[in-house]
Amino acid sequence: MKNIKEQLFDHCKQFVQDRLDRIQDRITNIQESLTSETKSTAGDKHETGRAMLQLEREKAGAQLAQVQKLQEVLVKIDKHSSSKTMRLGSIAETSKGNYYLSISVGKITIENNTYFAIATNTPIGKLLLGKTIGDHFSFNGNEVTIENIL
């Protein structure tokens, strides 16, 4: 059976893949619409439609770039190593919840335990980076203690 880190990593990887698939489908649909718009000859209406599709394609391209950045972060994670210090790929079991430092995916439930997949550049991710077991920090007015690091 896969360990918790591997399961969390796989969930994040699937999240990125699903997002990538949706964006690529959208780009394909936009491309097909652009092709069919080219065949139409409705004057100004035609030009407006093409311009709108071009904007949609640019937006999808920007989203594609964001997904590629997420993939780059995932490549850097070593799901088999452990450390006594919080770093990319670490899991912090705290007095206020469990956090997986990776990409921002949100709440993940594995074996009846809840984990929050967060990026290192998020407010709580920044607070967790470099911390060790027993360290304390304050977040949203709550005192948080790191009880374990996986």
KAQUIGI-V375759 format. One record per residue. PHI is phi in whole degrees, -180 to 180 (NA if undefined). PSI is psi in whole degrees, 0 to 359 (NA if undefined). NEAR is the number of other ideal C-beta (glycine too) atoms within 10 Angstrom. Layout:
BEGIN
phi->PHI psi->PSI near->NEAR
phi->PHI psi->PSI near->NEAR
END
This chain:
BEGIN
phi->NA psi->143 near->5
phi->-70 psi->146 near->11
phi->-78 psi->171 near->11
phi->-57 psi->316 near->17
phi->-59 psi->316 near->20
phi->-64 psi->320 near->12
phi->-66 psi->318 near->17
phi->-64 psi->316 near->24
phi->-60 psi->314 near->21
phi->-62 psi->322 near->13
phi->-64 psi->316 near->17
phi->-64 psi->318 near->22
phi->-63 psi->319 near->18
phi->-67 psi->322 near->11
phi->-57 psi->313 near->20
phi->-67 psi->318 near->19
phi->-64 psi->318 near->12
phi->-62 psi->317 near->11
phi->-64 psi->318 near->15
phi->-61 psi->316 near->16
phi->-61 psi->316 near->11
phi->-63 psi->318 near->13
phi->-67 psi->317 near->19
phi->-65 psi->322 near->13
phi->-62 psi->318 near->11
phi->-63 psi->317 near->16
phi->-62 psi->318 near->16
phi->-61 psi->315 near->11
phi->-63 psi->319 near->13
phi->-64 psi->317 near->20
phi->-61 psi->316 near->13
phi->-65 psi->320 near->11
phi->-66 psi->320 near->16
phi->-63 psi->319 near->15
phi->-64 psi->316 near->10
phi->-72 psi->329 near->11
phi->-65 psi->325 near->19
phi->-63 psi->325 near->10
phi->-74 psi->339 near->7
phi->-83 psi->150 near->11
phi->-133 psi->75 near->7
phi->-111 psi->22 near->10
phi->67 psi->231 near->8
phi->-59 psi->322 near->7
phi->-61 psi->320 near->11
phi->-61 psi->313 near->14
phi->-64 psi->319 near->11
phi->-64 psi->316 near->12
phi->-61 psi->316 near->16
phi->-64 psi->318 near->15
phi->-63 psi->318 near->11
phi->-64 psi->319 near->13
phi->-67 psi->323 near->19
phi->-63 psi->318 near->13
phi->-62 psi->318 near->11
phi->-62 psi->319 near->16
phi->-65 psi->320 near->16
phi->-63 psi->318 near->11
phi->-63 psi->317 near->13
phi->-64 psi->323 near->20
phi->-64 psi->320 near->12
phi->-66 psi->320 near->10
phi->-66 psi->323 near->16
phi->-63 psi->319 near->15
phi->-63 psi->322 near->10
phi->-64 psi->318 near->12
phi->-64 psi->321 near->19
phi->-64 psi->325 near->11
phi->-65 psi->320 near->11
phi->-63 psi->319 near->20
phi->-63 psi->321 near->14
phi->-63 psi->322 near->10
phi->-66 psi->315 near->18
phi->-62 psi->325 near->18
phi->-62 psi->330 near->7
phi->-78 psi->347 near->9
phi->-83 psi->127 near->21
phi->-101 psi->102 near->12
phi->-77 psi->356 near->18
phi->-104 psi->348 near->10
phi->-93 psi->158 near->10
phi->-130 psi->157 near->11
phi->-147 psi->153 near->13
phi->-86 psi->354 near->8
phi->-117 psi->140 near->12
phi->-66 psi->129 near->23
phi->-152 psi->178 near->16
phi->-54 psi->126 near->17
phi->95 psi->354 near->23
phi->-85 psi->155 near->23
phi->-114 psi->128 near->19
phi->-106 psi->121 near->27
phi->-96 psi->114 near->16
phi->-119 psi->174 near->21
phi->-68 psi->346 near->11
phi->-118 psi->9 near->14
phi->141 psi->175 near->13
phi->-109 psi->133 near->19
phi->-126 psi->134 near->23
phi->-110 psi->114 near->25
phi->-80 psi->106 near->22
phi->-155 psi->260 near->29
phi->-125 psi->160 near->23
phi->-77 psi->103 near->16
phi->-116 psi->330 near->20
phi->103 psi->211 near->9
phi->-77 psi->130 near->9
phi->-130 psi->130 near->18
phi->-110 psi->125 near->9
phi->-134 psi->126 near->15
phi->50 psi->48 near->7
phi->64 psi->14 near->5
phi->-112 psi->141 near->10
phi->-101 psi->134 near->10
phi->-128 psi->148 near->23
phi->-113 psi->113 near->18
phi->-81 psi->117 near->20
phi->-130 psi->153 near->21
phi->-84 psi->158 near->16
phi->-71 psi->344 near->19
phi->-95 psi->6 near->10
phi->-82 psi->161 near->15
phi->-54 psi->312 near->10
phi->-75 psi->329 near->21
phi->-61 psi->318 near->20
phi->-63 psi->322 near->13
phi->-69 psi->326 near->17
phi->-78 psi->326 near->24
phi->-54 psi->129 near->15
phi->84 psi->354 near->10
phi->-78 psi->158 near->20
phi->-125 psi->171 near->11
phi->-58 psi->133 near->14
phi->95 psi->346 near->9
phi->-68 psi->151 near->17
phi->-120 psi->152 near->11
phi->-156 psi->162 near->15
phi->-108 psi->133 near->9
phi->-141 psi->125 near->13
phi->51 psi->40 near->8
phi->79 psi->4 near->5
phi->-108 psi->139 near->10
phi->-84 psi->124 near->10
phi->-116 psi->134 near->21
phi->-117 psi->134 near->14
phi->-84 psi->115 near->19
phi->-93 psi->330 near->13
phi->-159 psi->153 near->11
phi->-129 psi->128 near->20
phi->-112 psi->NA near->15
END
